[in-house]
Amino acid sequence: MTRPYDRNPRYSAVDGTVLRGWPAAAATLPAGELILAVDGPAALDWAAAARDLAAALTAQGRTAHLLDLRAHEADWDTVLERTGDAPGAPHTDRYYLPLSRSPLSDLYSELPRAERPADGVLIVHGPGAALIGHDVLWYADLPKRYAEAAIAAAELPVGVNLGRHREPGDLRRLFYADWPMTDAHRDALAPRVDRWLDLQDPTAPASIDGTALRATLAELARGPVRTRPYFNSTPWGGQWAVRELGFEPEGGNTALGYELIAPEAGVLVGGDADAQVELPFQLLCVLHPEEFLGREVHDRFGTSFPIRYDYLDTVEGGNLSLHLHPREEYMRGHFGWPYTQHETYYVTAHEGDDPRVHLGLQQDADLALMRKQVEAAIERGEEMDVERFVQSHPSEDGRLYMIPAGTPHASGTGNVVLEISATPYLYSLRFYDWLRKDAAGNSRPLPYEHGFANLDARRQGADVTRDLIQDPRTLREGTGWREEVIGQLDEMFYEVRRLVIEPGSDGASDDTEGRFHILNVSAGAGVVIETADGRTHDLAFAETLTVPAAVGAYRVRPIGDRTVHVVKSLVS
């Protein structure tokens, strides 16, 4: 039986249950005097959280004392210097920072000493609270999309960035300083957190005991798992995911669909929507790297999940910006990522007259003239003749367009592109954005100097079609199914394949062979994944699933009466 796209895939907690509300969480604290550290990201209303927790303790007959760690923040110039963002620091500009490797302790002038109170509970709260000596450790979390959306919409302009909780939010700091620092700190705490709190509803947070948290993640790391998807809105966003998948973003269009972008992805755990926590997907890689990623992938990428899946919806929308991504050496030297942002576009659907994919340079493109037109567009608002410099290819359903780092590209209007890419996702080096303005009348940032510094002039002419728009080749096949390689380049560390499964067949056999797989149903009703240890997981059209390395042998059975296409990727 087929089902619609599931916007809230949910998994059961293991060895525990999800609680709801501050009183329920407070009631789990041990008796007696103690220091409770409540750690978490900056983008929380920490004052309100501490107040509500204190009120719950008071109602239970316990005295609550508060210590707000943010009151001990260093001055802003010191924070900038310690996080590599001081004026004149190498490889910094108004667009990017090298990824910060600074510890959270660098935010503070001096960490305070905390003494266990003579009565009740001392609540030490704020980013880095675990750095203070404590008896119990809680981690209060809010999915990253809240901070990004708040800054972009200027809805919550204060308190989003680390070390500056009284100032307006800044995306540059959020992406390249705050998140790397917070993630490293969170990951180090994960093995010993006593309770995990999800503050999406700050008045009644959901929470799970630390032992149950780790038992649940251990179970999820051995079987197929989906992350919670969502779409954001941008000026170029379309309407396909509104119509087909049921998303209703506040901005009115579905632009970038977060199917599986590991640094921001979450897994829903709990019995139902009234009692669920959204756990960072990244914790699966941190706590169970070999089971989840595979030994060879772990050795190569550490605990970084290296492949991402997202949708780009321009149906009834607009062209994406013309851009490229940093080449390997530049990515390492300027931005601090150990691997770079290779991409591919898989066209899931298209609508309208003659939708296009812009990819690769024209033969002998005049790059000096291209730069002049880029600068004229920025400085004087003059249109750029994009196709004079960059090739335009027909958009075909089921076709993969490969985009190695340094290759200029853009998806045109009328496409639904499944972007199968390396995980680094915050380095779009844009040349041109079609003179588009956002809702506030501002132009999009265009870091074109970085773009020209990374432009790979070899990707031009007929070589683009030959190398980057490959015809499928059959890798293996069985009764009623075949597996095709649809994209593979020596310079890209992953490859993209496709399972084609006929209705009524017994399905395709597969095996992770020690490295994770990612699956997405790109055509047909869906499939059921059956693992060798007896687990099953259904996957409907447009959904994405991770099959951990530990799964080993599995089978993909078709659902419905149409041929099913399953796009698959793996580290090669």
Number of C-alpha atoms within 10 A of each C-alpha: 6 14 12 15 17 17 15 15 14 21 17 17 23 18 12 16 18 24 21 21 20 22 20 16 24 18 12 11 15 10 10 11 16 20 22 24 26 28 27 25 26 25 25 23 16 23 12 12 21 21 14 18 19 23 18 20 21 16 12 12 10 18 17 19 16 16 17 16 19 20 13 15 20 18 13 13 11 17 21 19 13 16 24 20 22 15 11 9 14 12 14 16 14 8 14 20 22 22 21 20 16 19 15 19 17 20 25 19 14 11 16 14 7 14 12 15 15 11 13 19 23 24 24 26 26 28 29 26 26 24 16 18 17 19 15 18 22 25 25 23 25 22 18 18 12 15 25 18 15 17 19 14 13 13 11 17 18 18 19 28 27 24 25 19 20 11 12 14 25 17 19 16 21 22 19 20 24 24 21 18 23 21 17 14 22 22 16 13 16 18 15 13 22 20 22 29 29 21 21 16 11 18 14 20 24 26 29 26 21 21 17 19 26 23 16 19 21 18 13 21 26 20 24 25 20 27 27 21 21 20 24 19 19 17 19 25 26 27 21 25 25 17 11 11 16 13 20 17 15 10 15 16 26 30 29 23 22 20 25 28 24 22 20 15 23 22 24 22 24 22 15 14 11 12 18 25 31 24 23 23 23 22 24 26 24 19 19 21 24 24 22 31 31 20 17 13 23 20 12 10 15 16 21 19 25 24 23 22 24 21 26 25 35 29 27 16 21 21 25 24 23 22 25 31 29 28 21 18 15 16 21 16 12 17 20 18 16 13 18 27 26 27 25 22 24 25 23 21 20 22 15 10 8 13 20 20 24 23 28 31 28 19 18 11 16 12 14 9 12 19 16 12 21 23 19 14 18 21 9 9 14 14 15 22 12 16 12 15 20 23 23 21 18 12 25 18 16 18 20 26 28 30 27 25 21 25 27 30 25 22 26 28 25 26 31 27 30 25 23 27 27 23 21 24 15 12 19 19 26 25 27 24 23 19 14 17 13 11 11 7 8 9 14 16 14 21 19 20 13 20 23 21 13 22 21 19 17 14 22 21 16 13 14 22 18 10 15 20 19 18 15 15 13 14 13 11 15 13 11 15 24 18 24 20 20 24 25 17 16 8 10 20 16 20 19 23 22 26 26 22 28 23 19 14 15 16 25 22 17 15 18 17 13 19 24 25 23 24 25 25 23 25 20 23 24 30 25 16 24 20 20 12 12 9 13 16 15 18 27 21 22 24 23 24 22 21 25 27 26 23 25 19 15 20 18 24 22 29 25 15 11 15 20 26 25 28 25 24 24 18 18 13
